[in-house]
Amino acid sequence: MIRIKNLWKRYGNLDVLKGLELEVKQGEILVILGRSGVGKSVLLKHIIGIEKPDQGSIEVSGVMISELKKNDLYQAVKNMGMLFQGSALFDSMTIEENTAFYLQQHGDPVTGKPFPASTIRQKVEEALSMVGLEGVEKKMPSDLSGGMRKRAGLARLIAYRPSILLYDEPTTGLDPITAQQINELIVKTQNELKGTSIVVTHDIHSALFIADRLALHQDGKIAHLAEPKEFMKIDNPIIQFMKKTYTSREPL
């Protein structure tokens, strides 16, 4: 589904991605772990085409998106969606307007025609209901808590049903109960859309709850990649530190 080969990215004198290699399987939730500031979010921005690599390639569903520009790039990534760390809601729009934004701007991805207003309204209602935000349609983002804004951002993704979902630190800044609610919504969304999800985080609790596979982003590369139980057995100082901080009723 997604193949990344020899990916390099430099900002000034700092190499953030250093020949990174990664393959993401169709239909899985892949969680990329790592310390803050190591380039996990930069990787997501490359996958969705916001950033261009200095070297290397990104192939999505057989299309080399790292070589595309403008409309060709849009066509290649229009079935992707990203939940940004700060939710990226438009402050001047209601939650209903935020959720409907993509549908109104881009229309039906199959036919290319605008959606009827009644269809948009139905899709927005369904998406907000799925994340438990019924009744907040007319509220502004500033009226919502951090967790509710995360859910509103997720509803915006659900509304247009992308096949590839990218999550940038979805539980950062949330209390444990709200964070777990977001974790459950990520799994629920994956099951509902039957898509492929990539989640970047430094939260090992979230990672072990949602992941089909775990990857460690270290020194600009994917240092390790495995299913959760095998991943936590890897002899790496960062992984072993994560294991020590993880408390659960279920033994690893």
C-alpha positions in Angstrom: 0.0 0.0 0.0 2.6 2.5 1.1 6.3 2.1 0.3 9.0 4.6 1.4 12.5 4.1 0.2 15.7 6.0 1.1 13.9 9.1 2.3 16.0 12.1 3.2 15.0 15.5 4.5 17.1 18.4 5.7 16.2 21.7 7.3 19.1 24.0 7.3 22.0 22.1 8.7 19.8 19.5 10.4 19.1 16.1 8.8 15.7 15.0 10.1 15.1 12.0 7.9 18.2 10.0 7.0 17.5 7.3 4.4 14.3 6.2 6.1 12.7 2.9 4.8 9.2 1.8 5.6 6.4 -0.4 4.2 2.8 0.0 5.5 0.4 -2.9 4.8 -3.1 -2.3 3.5 -5.7 -2.4 6.2 -3.4 -2.2 9.2 -2.9 0.4 12.0 0.8 1.1 12.1 2.0 3.1 15.1 5.3 5.0 14.8 6.9 5.6 18.2 9.8 7.9 19.0 10.9 10.8 21.1 9.4 14.2 20.5 11.1 16.2 17.8 12.7 13.3 15.9 10.8 13.8 12.7 7.7 11.6 13.1 5.3 14.4 12.0 7.7 15.3 9.2 7.3 11.8 7.9 3.5 12.1 7.9 3.7 15.4 6.0 5.8 13.6 3.3 3.3 10.8 3.0 0.4 13.1 2.4 2.4 15.4 0.0 2.7 18.5 2.2 6.4 18.2 2.2 8.8 17.0 -0.6 11.8 14.9 0.1 15.3 15.9 -0.7 16.0 12.4 -1.8 14.1 9.1 -1.9 10.6 8.0 -3.0 7.1 7.6 -1.5 4.8 5.2 -3.4 1.1 5.0 -2.4 -1.1 2.4 -4.1 1.3 2.1 -7.0 1.6 5.9 -7.5 5.0 7.6 -6.9 3.5 10.7 -5.1 7.0 12.1 -4.3 7.4 13.0 -8.0 4.0 14.6 -8.4 3.0 18.3 -8.3 -0.2 20.4 -8.1 -3.3 18.6 -9.6 -1.6 15.3 -10.1 -0.6 15.3 -6.5 -4.1 16.2 -5.3 -5.6 13.4 -7.3 -3.1 10.9 -5.8 -3.7 12.0 -2.2 -7.4 12.9 -2.2 -8.3 9.6 -0.5 -6.0 10.5 2.4 -6.9 12.4 5.6 -4.8 13.7 8.4 -5.7 14.5 12.0 -3.2 17.2 13.0 -1.9 17.5 16.5 -3.8 20.7 17.1 -6.9 19.4 15.2 -6.5 22.3 12.7 -10.2 23.4 13.0 -11.1 26.7 11.4 -11.8 29.1 14.3 -14.3 31.2 12.4 -16.5 28.2 11.4 -18.9 26.2 13.5 -18.3 22.5 14.1 -20.9 21.7 11.5 -19.1 23.9 8.9 -15.7 22.5 9.8 -17.0 18.9 9.4 -18.6 19.8 6.1 -15.7 21.7 4.7 -14.0 19.0 2.6 -17.3 17.8 1.2 -18.3 21.3 0.1 -14.9 22.1 -1.4 -14.2 18.9 -3.2 -17.6 17.2 -3.9 -18.0 13.6 -4.6 -14.5 12.0 -5.2 -16.1 9.4 -7.5 -18.2 11.6 -9.8 -16.5 14.9 -9.3 -19.8 16.6 -8.9 -20.9 18.7 -5.9 -22.8 16.9 -3.1 -26.4 18.0 -2.6 -26.9 20.0 0.6 -29.0 17.3 2.0 -26.3 14.7 1.5 -23.7 16.9 3.1 -26.0 17.4 6.1 -26.5 13.7 6.5 -22.8 12.9 6.2 -22.0 15.5 8.8 -24.6 14.2 11.2 -23.4 10.7 10.8 -19.7 11.7 11.4 -20.5 13.7 14.5 -22.7 11.0 15.9 -19.9 8.4 15.4 -17.5 10.5 17.5 -20.2 11.3 20.1 -20.6 15.0 19.3 -24.3 15.1 18.6 -25.8 18.5 19.5 -22.6 20.6 19.1 -23.1 21.4 15.4 -23.6 25.1 16.0 -20.8 25.5 18.6 -17.5 27.1 17.7 -14.2 25.3 18.2 -13.4 27.7 21.1 -16.4 26.4 22.9 -15.1 22.9 23.0 -12.5 21.1 25.3 -9.3 19.8 23.8 -10.7 16.3 23.6 -13.8 17.4 21.9 -11.8 19.4 19.4 -9.8 16.2 18.6 -13.1 14.3 18.1 -14.4 17.1 15.8 -11.2 16.9 13.8 -11.7 13.1 13.5 -15.4 13.7 12.4 -14.1 15.9 9.6 -12.0 12.9 8.4 -14.9 10.4 8.8 -17.3 12.7 6.8 -15.4 12.1 3.5 -14.3 8.5 4.3 -10.6 8.5 3.3 -8.9 5.2 2.7 -5.7 6.3 4.3 -5.8 8.0 7.7 -2.8 9.8 9.3 -2.8 10.8 12.9 -0.3 13.2 14.4 0.0 12.8 18.2 -3.7 12.2 18.6 -3.6 11.9 22.4 -1.0 14.6 23.3 -2.2 17.0 26.0 -5.3 15.0 26.9 -6.1 13.5 30.3 -5.9 9.6 30.5 -9.7 9.1 30.2 -10.1 11.4 27.2 -7.0 9.9 25.6 -8.5 6.4 25.9 -11.7 7.7 24.3 -9.6 8.9 21.3 -7.8 5.5 21.1 -11.1 3.7 21.0 -12.3 6.1 18.3 -9.2 5.4 16.2 -9.9 1.7 16.3 -13.7 2.3 15.7 -12.9 4.5 12.7 -10.5 1.9 11.3 -13.1 -0.8 11.5 -15.8 1.5 10.0 -13.8 2.8 7.1 -11.7 -0.4 6.5 -8.8 1.8 5.6 -5.1 2.0 6.5 -4.0 4.1 9.4 -0.6 5.5 10.4 -0.4 7.0 13.9 2.7 8.8 15.2 3.0 9.2 19.0 5.3 8.9 21.9 2.5 7.5 24.1 3.2 3.8 24.6 -0.2 3.2 26.3 -2.0 4.4 23.2 0.3 2.6 20.9 -0.2 -0.8 22.5 -4.0 -0.4 22.5 -4.4 0.5 18.8 -1.5 -1.0 16.9 -1.3 -3.9 14.6 2.4 -3.2 14.3 4.8 -0.8 16.0 7.8 1.0 14.5 10.5 2.9 16.3 11.7 6.1 14.6 15.2 6.7 15.8 18.1 8.7 14.3 16.1 9.6 11.2 15.3 6.0 10.3 12.9 3.2 11.3 15.1 1.3 13.7 12.7 -1.5 14.5 9.3 -2.8 13.2 7.3 -5.6 14.7 4.0 -6.7 16.1 3.4 -5.4 19.6 4.5 -8.3 21.7 7.6 -8.9 19.7 8.4 -5.2 19.6 8.4 -4.9 23.4 11.0 -7.6 23.6 13.5 -5.8 21.4 16.8 -5.0 23.1 16.8 -1.3 22.6 17.1 1.3 25.4 14.2 3.4 24.2 11.9 0.4 23.8 12.9 -0.9 27.2 12.3 2.5 28.8 8.8 2.5 27.2 8.2 -1.0 28.6 9.1 0.1 32.1 6.7 3.1 32.0 3.9 1.0 30.7 1.4 -0.2 33.3 -1.4 -2.5 32.3 -3.6 -5.3 33.7 -2.5 -7.4 30.7 1.0 -8.8 30.8 3.2 -8.2 27.8 
